[in-house]
Amino acid sequence: MTAVNEQQLPVVTDVISGLKHKPGALLPILHEIQNRLGFIPAESVPLIAEALNQSRADIHGVISFYHQFRTTAPGKHTVEVCRAEACQAMGARQLEAHAKKTLGVGYHGTTSDQNITLEEVYCLGNCACSPSIRINDEIVGRVTPEKFDQLIDELRSQPLEVH
């Protein structure tokens, strides 16, 4: 077991033991693990399956069915491109293609430097200023490819945290 897994294991077991007795415990367990760790480690699947008396396939099926669940650690920053109709009408499809090309990843992918994860979202509630993106918790409207590049350059210029 790697050092990262050794750090994750107490979190996973704590979540499972705290929620396994709730009716319909699987989704709350998965959400809480992801809330605490940022993703659901593969090593947690057998632990969840055993605690809930379900198969690993059942647990994996639920994780893979819901696109909100991550099975890999996200980057330092998350960039979400709105794909709702209003944003699409104002150029979100072109922005989305530009974002994928610029970052070199598709949706749910993380850049090779582990700095930026690209996600899709289906409405940021900023329709009057579309197309919109969200960077971490900040919504940005009227995003052109040039503005996107500027925002990404700003993210990349931030110093990476040393652990």
N, C-alpha and C positions, 0 to 999 in steps of 0.2 A: 504494500500500500504506500503511495507517495505521500509526501508531507502535506500536500494540498488535501488529499483524501482524508488524512488523519485529522485535519482541521475541520473538514466538512462533516465527518461522521457524527460528532456530538450534536451538531445542529440538526442533522437528519433524524437521529434517534430521539432527540428532545421533541421535535415536531410530531413525529409519529406517536410517541407515547402520550403526548398531550391531546391529540385529536382522534386517535383510532377508535375511541368509544362513541364518537358522534355518529348519528345516522348519516349515511352517505358521506363517509369520512374521506374518501379518495380525493375528491376535488379540493376540499379545504387543506388536506395534507400537501398536495402538489402546489397549490398556490402559496402556502406558507413557506415551503422549502424554497421556492423560487423567490419569494419576497426577501428571505434571509440571505440566500446565497447568490441570487441573480440568475440562477438556472437550476435545473434538476439533474444532478449528476447521475450517470448510468449506474453507479454503485448503489444508489438509493432504491432502485427498482426492486431488487430481491428483498430488501428490508421491508419495503411497503407491502409487497405481495405477501410475505410471511405474516406480517402484523394484521393484515385484513383478510387472510385466508383466501387469497385470490392468486391467479397465475401471473407469472411475469409478463406473459403475453397480454393479459387483460390490462395491466398497468401501462405497459408500453403502448398499447392501442389507444388508451385515453390520452397519454402524453402526445402521441403523434397525430391524433385527431384534432386537437385544439392548437391552432397555430400560435396562440399566445405563450405556450410553454416552450422554453428553451432547453436544449440538452447540452449546450456548450456555453461557456462563460461569455458574457457580452463584452464588448470593448469598453474603454473608459467613457466614451460618449455614445449616445444613441441618437441617430438621425432618422426621423420618421417622415415619409412623404405621404401627403394626403391623396387618396385615390377616389374620393367621393365625386359625385357628378359635377358639382360646381367647380371644383378644382380641375377636373378633367376638361371641362368646357373652356377653361382659361389656360390650358397648356401643361397640365400636370403630367400627361403621358410623355411629353418631350422632356420635362424636368426629370421624371423618373428614369428615362433612358440615359440622360446626362449624368445623373447621380450614380447610377450603376457603372457607367464607363469611367467616371472620374475616380470613384472609390475602388474600382476593380473587383466589386462583389455584387452579388444579387441580393434580393431580400433575404433576411435572416442570416446574412453573411457578415463577417467581421474582417476588417482590413488586416493585412499580414503583420502590421505593427501592434495589433490588439488595441488600437486607439478608437476606431469608429465602427459601430454596428449599424447597418442599414435595415430599417423596418418599414413596413407599410402600415397605414392606418386609414380607416374609412370614415373619418370626419373629425376635424379638429375644431369645428364650430366657428371657423374664421372665413366663412364663405364669401363675405363681401370683399375680402382681401386675398382672394385666391390667385394663383396656387399657393398653398401654405405647406410649411414643414414645421416639425417640432424638433428642436435640438435639446436633448435632455428634458428639461421642464419648460423651455421657452418656445412659444409659438412665434413663427416669423411668417409674415404675409408678403404677397406680391413678389414671390421668389422667381427670379430669372436664372438661367444657367450662370450668368456672370455673378449674380448675387450669391448663388449657391457656392461657387468657387471661392468667393471672398470669405464666406462663413466657414467653409472647410479649412481654408488657409489659417483662419483665426484659431480654430480648434487644434490644428496640427502644430501651431506655434506655441501652444500652452505647454509648459514643462510637464513631463510625465512624473508621476509620484514614484518615489523610491521606497520600497518596503523593506 
